[in-house]
């Protein structure tokens, strides 16, 4: 599939998304710096979230806790969302900045109206959050856009995932990416279950599969690529020590740069399925594999026996698998001990 200027597929580079999310803290200036940071790291795209508290919760006065263990803070959920929301008026300028830096920009809407707004900004695709796998109106709206849809499956049952995919398909979605996701912040290693990526590839062959990674570090992201993930999404921050609900488990620039670098290196290493001698092995094969070698000096006309032969390095002589063809045949010429036998040394 095509997402903006990038292609997504089995033979294409992994699509790497820097999830800015709420780590701009509602500040468009900080959001712009995060876009610049992501571009320096070499990602394919940056992603925002487009919401207001009214679009998300009925119980805006509910008190929630967030933050690093031992440093938790409490706040009403409505106050948190409204404080961290990216102003709609800032979206266009930030998307333009990303484009100028060679990076795609899109966002996660949390309502059909939010999707309408983003459509007017000509986003290349839509992301649907794991929280909205069952939000039928939103699923139908993004599917009708005709643009690729990226759907995160965190905290969802398989039945919910299947229903959501069916709704998207019926509403016209033809390009779908499903993200394995553990919606815990940070995601514990022993619940990542990256092999789910292989399962999703079998269950949904019409979709590309990726990972929305909330774990610490980038081991999970690399593991997902090895298992066939075609898209990686990772939260980013300017500083993990910044006060806020998501900063402390997000990737700073050094880590994000390493993630991109090591993903590209892994792609090269994965290569293609091939059993055989590679160009870099030719010389090593010549000197470090084994050939048939004479144990002792022998005259011309001697008929070779098993006692005459050793199997030693180097490997440019007669292959050890050919030993039975050599036994009982005469030497075409006299040879000293430890001679590597070639076929021109063998007579009738």
Phi and psi in degrees as a GROMACS rama.xvg file:
@    title "Ramachandran Plot"
@    xaxis  label "Phi"
@    yaxis  label "Psi"
@TYPE xy
-110.65  125.193  UNK-2
-117.54  103.167  UNK-3
59.8554  -124.023  UNK-4
-91.5455  -0.325602  UNK-5
-104.985  147.593  UNK-6
-105.449  142.767  UNK-7
-120.746  125.499  UNK-8
177.735  175.641  UNK-9
-60.5871  -34.2806  UNK-10
-103.295  17.7465  UNK-11
-113.458  158.572  UNK-12
-59.168  147.337  UNK-13
-60.5724  135.105  UNK-14
-85.1255  114.942  UNK-15
-106.915  121.24  UNK-16
-111.873  125.545  UNK-17
-90.1247  112.162  UNK-18
-84.5546  105.793  UNK-19
-77.3045  -35.7492  UNK-20
53.0147  -123.49  UNK-21
-101.949  8.03251  UNK-22
-77.8786  5.39701  UNK-23
-86.0985  -8.84395  UNK-24
58.3149  29.8516  UNK-25
79.4566  7.2477  UNK-26
-105.996  111.542  UNK-27
-59.2411  -30.6656  UNK-28
-66.2836  -43.5845  UNK-29
-66.8708  -36.1903  UNK-30
-60.8367  -40.3826  UNK-31
-64.6107  -39.4816  UNK-32
-66.5833  -34.8758  UNK-33
-65.6557  -37.3181  UNK-34
-62.1334  -44.5385  UNK-35
-64.4199  -40.5938  UNK-36
-61.2675  -45.4931  UNK-37
-63.3396  -39.061  UNK-38
-64.9425  -41.1585  UNK-39
-61.7878  -35.1173  UNK-40
-73.261  -19.1192  UNK-41
94.7628  21.7127  UNK-42
-71.7049  166.111  UNK-43
-84.6301  -33.5062  UNK-44
-151.957  155.135  UNK-45
-114.139  148.536  UNK-46
-129.557  136.825  UNK-47
-109.845  -178.318  UNK-48
-127.966  135.061  UNK-49
-117.103  105.835  UNK-50
-158.501  166.369  UNK-51
-131.439  162.462  UNK-52
-58.9527  -36.9592  UNK-53
-64.038  -27.1035  UNK-54
-79.0428  -12.3418  UNK-55
-113.182  -42.8239  UNK-56
-131.486  147.111  UNK-57
-91.7815  -25.4799  UNK-58
-107.664  66.2033  UNK-59
-61.6131  -20.6821  UNK-60
-88.7344  -0.308978  UNK-61
-64.0805  134.192  UNK-62
-90.3945  129.765  UNK-63
-121.347  157.09  UNK-64
-110.196  142.912  UNK-65
-148.892  161.877  UNK-66
119.726  173.906  UNK-67
-62.126  141.611  UNK-68
-52.4865  131.42  UNK-69
89.0083  -11.2249  UNK-70
-128.341  28.2286  UNK-71
-64.9901  148.068  UNK-72
-123.336  159.086  UNK-73
-119.356  147.702  UNK-74
-163.796  153.199  UNK-75
-70.4316  145.525  UNK-76
-64.3191  -37.7493  UNK-77
-65.4653  -42.2962  UNK-78
-63.9078  -39.089  UNK-79
-61.9535  -49.8772  UNK-80
-64.3823  -44.0428  UNK-81
-67.4486  -34.2553  UNK-82
-68.2134  -34.8196  UNK-83
-98.2254  -3.99026  UNK-84
-65.3234  138.414  UNK-85
-78.0103  123.563  UNK-86
-56.1315  135.624  UNK-87
-58.3615  -33.6986  UNK-88
-65.1794  -18.3338  UNK-89
-88.5309  -14.5958  UNK-90
-58.8436  -50.6281  UNK-91
-58.515  -44.8245  UNK-92
-66.1983  -38.8078  UNK-93
-68.1847  -39.9782  UNK-94
-62.9593  -40.2736  UNK-95
-65.5986  -38.8922  UNK-96
-61.073  -46.8712  UNK-97
-58.3301  -46.1726  UNK-98
-58.9492  -40.4967  UNK-99
-65.6559  -22.5757  UNK-100
-97.108  6.04472  UNK-101
79.4208  22.139  UNK-102
-120.003  136.002  UNK-103
-72.9751  153.184  UNK-104
-135.269  134.695  UNK-105
-150.267  -175.081  UNK-106
-151.798  165.046  UNK-107
-99.5348  112.361  UNK-108
-81.4004  153.826  UNK-109
-119.65  17.7621  UNK-110
-162.704  159.107  UNK-111
-58.2746  -35.7972  UNK-112
-65.4819  -37.5104  UNK-113
-63.7759  -37.2863  UNK-114
-66.0673  -38.7325  UNK-115
-58.9705  -45.6024  UNK-116
-60.0106  -46.4887  UNK-117
-68.3676  -34.193  UNK-118
-60.7107  -37.5564  UNK-119
-65.1959  -23.7331  UNK-120
-89.4954  3.29896  UNK-121
59.3571  46.5078  UNK-122
-62.7486  148.977  UNK-123
-78.8146  -15.5265  UNK-124
-164.255  172.994  UNK-125
-121.744  142.865  UNK-126
-109.731  132.867  UNK-127
-110.301  125.559  UNK-128
-70.3475  156.641  UNK-129
-58.0757  -30.1352  UNK-130
-64.2656  -18.7765  UNK-131
-114.793  22.283  UNK-132
-58.3444  -29.1955  UNK-133
-103.747  10.8244  UNK-134
-87.4923  87.3071  UNK-135
-60.3714  -41.6091  UNK-136
-60.2396  -40.885  UNK-137
-69.4882  -42.6997  UNK-138
-58.793  -45.4335  UNK-139
-65.5762  -37.2951  UNK-140
-65.2574  -48.0788  UNK-141
-68.8556  -32.8169  UNK-142
-65.5983  -39.041  UNK-143
-67.0835  -17.04  UNK-144
-66.3634  -22.2071  UNK-145
79.657  1.19556  UNK-146
-93.3813  158.415  UNK-147
-57.4119  145.117  UNK-148
-119.988  131.111  UNK-149
-109.132  118.524  UNK-150
-118.333  122.573  UNK-151
-88.6129  137.69  UNK-152
-107.687  18.5883  UNK-153
-60.4582  149.271  UNK-154
48.5844  31.7204  UNK-155
-120.595  148.955  UNK-156
-82.6381  163.661  UNK-157
-62.4854  -37.9251  UNK-158
-62.3958  -40.9501  UNK-159
-65.7684  -40.393  UNK-160
-61.8344  -44.9759  UNK-161
-63.0284  -41.1252  UNK-162
-64.6612  -43.7803  UNK-163
-62.0325  -43.2399  UNK-164
-62.6  -40.9697  UNK-165
-63.1207  -42.8709  UNK-166
-61.7628  -45.6223  UNK-167
-60.8347  -45.3078  UNK-168
-63.5512  -43.5353  UNK-169
-66.43  -28.0097  UNK-170
-88.3386  1.32387  UNK-171
111.752  3.3956  UNK-172
-70.6734  124.147  UNK-173
-112.797  -20.1332  UNK-174
-120.695  108.339  UNK-175
-127.67  135.002  UNK-176
-119.226  125.236  UNK-177
-106.465  129.73  UNK-178
-107.406  120.449  UNK-179
-63.0407  138.381  UNK-180
-156.447  138.317  UNK-181
-110.994  109.631  UNK-182
-84.4359  66.0972  UNK-183
-134.443  145.939  UNK-184
-131.647  96.8366  UNK-185
-80.1951  162.591  UNK-186
-78.9701  128.049  UNK-187
-70.8004  141.239  UNK-188
-54.8227  -42.9703  UNK-189
-77.1007  2.24835  UNK-190
-117.407  4.9713  UNK-191
-65.0985  -39.2526  UNK-192
47.1203  57.9298  UNK-193
-62.9096  -21.3404  UNK-194
-63.1388  -13.9818  UNK-195
-58.4708  -29.3466  UNK-196
-59.6825  -42.8559  UNK-197
-62.34  -41.9641  UNK-198
-63.2453  -45.1156  UNK-199
-62.9499  -34.3686  UNK-200
-63.4121  -35.4946  UNK-201
-77.4546  -38.9198  UNK-202
-73.6873  -32.9851  UNK-203
-127.618  68.1278  UNK-204
-64.5529  -18.3997  UNK-205
-79.7987  -10.5967  UNK-206
-110.239  154.989  UNK-207
-83.9211  148.345  UNK-208
-116.695  141.211  UNK-209
-144.477  -166.187  UNK-210
-134.58  127.391  UNK-211
-96.8063  107.603  UNK-212
-102.328  115.211  UNK-213
-109.774  9.85691  UNK-214
-79.5018  166.797  UNK-215
-81.0824  142.333  UNK-216
77.9914  -168.563  UNK-217
-126.508  17.1906  UNK-218
-60.5281  -44.0044  UNK-219
-62.9355  -40.3479  UNK-220
-62.0015  -45.0283  UNK-221
-65.456  -40.3972  UNK-222
-61.4531  -37.8407  UNK-223
-66.3292  -36.9001  UNK-224
-63.7548  -42.6718  UNK-225
-61.2194  -28.409  UNK-226
-89.7226  -1.14443  UNK-227
111.946  7.85309  UNK-228
-64.2222  137.417  UNK-229
-108.129  -4.88869  UNK-230
-144.085  136.38  UNK-231
-123.202  133.477  UNK-232
-121.095  128.726  UNK-233
-137.575  130.25  UNK-234
-66.5098  141.258  UNK-235
-127.141  157.783  UNK-236
-149.381  154.423  UNK-237
-73.5732  -29.7861  UNK-238
-158.631  118.663  UNK-239
-64.4693  -19.2778  UNK-240
-86.8306  0.435681  UNK-241
-64.2791  143.605  UNK-242
-73.2137  120.031  UNK-243
166.999  161.147  UNK-244
-70.2948  -26.5145  UNK-245
-113.022  -13.3159  UNK-246
-58.7634  -43.5887  UNK-247
-68.7688  -19.7714  UNK-248
-110.039  9.40763  UNK-249
-93.252  165.568  UNK-250
-88.9455  130.311  UNK-251
-81.169  176.22  UNK-252
-59.4149  -42.9279  UNK-253
-59.6037  -44.0987  UNK-254
-68.9394  -40.4421  UNK-255
-63.6769  -42.738  UNK-256
-60.9611  -41.6759  UNK-257
-65.2221  -38.6842  UNK-258
-60.1082  -46.6873  UNK-259
-63.6125  -47.4192  UNK-260
-59.9072  -47.3091  UNK-261
-73.2114  -28.7534  UNK-262
-65.023  -45.4197  UNK-263
-64.7767  -37.6152  UNK-264
-65.9052  -42.1352  UNK-265
-62.907  -39.0945  UNK-266
-58.081  -42.6776  UNK-267
-64.5235  -42.3179  UNK-268
-65.613  -37.1709  UNK-269
-63.2192  -38.1276  UNK-270
49.17  -129.874  UNK-271
-132.389  166.048  UNK-272
-73.263  120.509  UNK-273
-157.311  125.685  UNK-274
-114.329  115.364  UNK-275
163.079  -177.588  UNK-276
-83.5894  124.226  UNK-277
-91.0717  158.219  UNK-278
-52.8433  -38.0996  UNK-279
-70.9579  -12.3036  UNK-280
-97.0019  -8.27647  UNK-281
-57.8183  -50.2915  UNK-282
-67.4444  -40.7201  UNK-283
-63.0483  -38.4287  UNK-284
-62.7783  -40.1063  UNK-285
-63.9699  -38.901  UNK-286
-99.1742  -19.0052  UNK-287
-117.522  -3.4623  UNK-288
-95.2491  -175.646  UNK-289
-113.727  155.34  UNK-290
-131.82  172.36  UNK-291
-79.5154  128.332  UNK-292
-129.58  143.95  UNK-293
-75.6862  130.735  UNK-294
-70.9464  -31.352  UNK-295
-146.587  166.688  UNK-296
-65.7862  138.88  UNK-297
-138.241  146.726  UNK-298
-84.0218  164.458  UNK-299
-59.9667  143.109  UNK-300
88.3621  -10.6381  UNK-301
-65.7161  134.181  UNK-302
-88.4904  125.654  UNK-303
-73.8577  137.538  UNK-304
-120.378  171.104  UNK-305
-61.1485  -33.3238  UNK-306
-68.2456  -18.0134  UNK-307
-82.36  -15.2548  UNK-308
-111.396  139.714  UNK-309
-119.779  160.569  UNK-310
-117.127  101.473  UNK-311
-137.678  165.984  UNK-312
-73.7059  155.971  UNK-313
-80.2264  -177.457  UNK-314
-110.541  21.6017  UNK-315
-95.1442  2.65168  UNK-316
-94.1092  -155.728  UNK-317
-67.3213  132.118  UNK-318
-64.2516  139.436  UNK-319
-56.0814  -29.7602  UNK-320
-63.9269  -16.2576  UNK-321
-93.7433  10.6282  UNK-322
-57.7665  -41.5257  UNK-323
-62.9508  -29.3718  UNK-324
-73.1424  -21.8137  UNK-325
-87.4864  -36.1503  UNK-326
-59.0702  133.357  UNK-327
88.1079  -6.88007  UNK-328
-93.6998  156.116  UNK-329
-87.1972  150.822  UNK-330
-76.3336  135.563  UNK-331
-76.2758  -20.1685  UNK-332
-153.607  159.716  UNK-333
-71.3452  142.045  UNK-334
-136.729  145.204  UNK-335
-76.6907  167.042  UNK-336
-59.7213  148.304  UNK-337
68.6514  19.0766  UNK-338
-71.5302  133.274  UNK-339
-79.9024  120.154  UNK-340
-76.4191  134.192  UNK-341
-116.863  164.538  UNK-342
-65.062  -23.3785  UNK-343
-76.2526  -7.51473  UNK-344
-87.2062  -10.5359  UNK-345
-104.214  129.621  UNK-346
-100.378  -150.073  UNK-347
